[in-house]
């Protein structure tokens, strides 16, 4: 009787025919590197649903653009619609439809028609 009680306490179950059901095995938990996490200041909620520009080609982005961070933090695919928030010389701060707030080079932005700015 103790063995049966112990078996049930560990989550073992039997179906109507008295056969034990098999458990689902889950993979080991993995903690991602800090580089895989988007900084809180680079997420806009709610994300925009209107856009002013689109990226013409696959394009790198930076969470913070500086001379100390020459390597991009990621890539945005061609055709990504963005909302232009701020121009900073040859770079711009934009927000994507997923709420990602990043810096991109202005050269790859194409203004969408009907933006209302001119």
N, C-alpha and C positions, 0 to 999 in steps of 0.2 A: 504494500500500500504506500509506503514512504517513497519508493521509486516512482510510482505513478504520480504522486503529488509533486515530487521534485521535477518530473518531466513537464507537467502542466505549468509549473511556476516559471520555467525557463521559456515558455512560449510555445511549446510543442502542442499541436492540435491534431485531432484525428477527424477524418471525414466520415460519412454515414456508413461506410464499409469497414471502419475501424483501422484504416490505413493512415499512417502519419503523413501530413502534408509537408512539403518541403518549404524551407524558408528562402526568402530572397536574399542573396548575398550582395552587400553593398561595397563599393570600392573604398579604400582608405581615404580619409580626409586629407586634403592637400591645402596648404596655406600658400596663396600666391605671393610673389615678390611685391615689394612696395611700388615698383614701377607699373604693376598691373592695375593699380587702383587709381581712379580718377579723383583728383583733388576736389574737395567740397566746393571750393571757389570756382571751379570750372564746370559746374552743373547748374543749369537754369531750369527751375520748375515754377510754373508749367512751361513746357517747351513751346516755342512759337509755332503758330499754324499758318503764318503768312511770311513770305520770303521776298527779299529784295534782289538777290543775286544767285547765281549758280556757278559751281566750279566747272571749268571747261575740261580739265584733265585731272587725273589722279594727282593728289597734292598733299604734301606734308603739312602737319600742324604742330603747334607748340602750345603747351599750357601757359607758359610765360616766355615771351620772346626776349632774349638777352644775348649778349656776346658770350656769356658764360655757358649758355645752353645751345651750342651750334647743332647738336643732334635733335631731330624732330622727335616728338612724343608719340607720333602715329601718322597714319595716312588716311585721307578722305578720298572716296572713290569719285571718279568723274561723274558729273551730273548731280552732285549733292547740292540741294538747295540750302541757302544760308540767309540769315538776316544780318545785314551789316549794321554793327552798333557803333564802331569807332574806327577812324582812320588814323594810323600812326606811321607817317612817312610812307615807305614802300610796303608796309604791312597793315593788316586790318584785324580788328577783333570782330568775330562773327559768332553766331549761335546756329547750330544745326537743328533739324527737326527732332532729334533725340535729346536736345537740351545741352549738347556739348558746347561749351564756351571756350573758344580757342583763338589763336593768332594764325593767320595765313598770309601769304604774299598777295598783294593786290593784283599783280599781273595776271593771275589765273581766274579772276572774278569777271563774270559777264552779267551786266544788269538785266533783270527780267523786265519784260514789257508790262506796263500798267502799274508800276511801283508808285506813281503819284508824285514823284520828286521832279518832275520836269517833263 
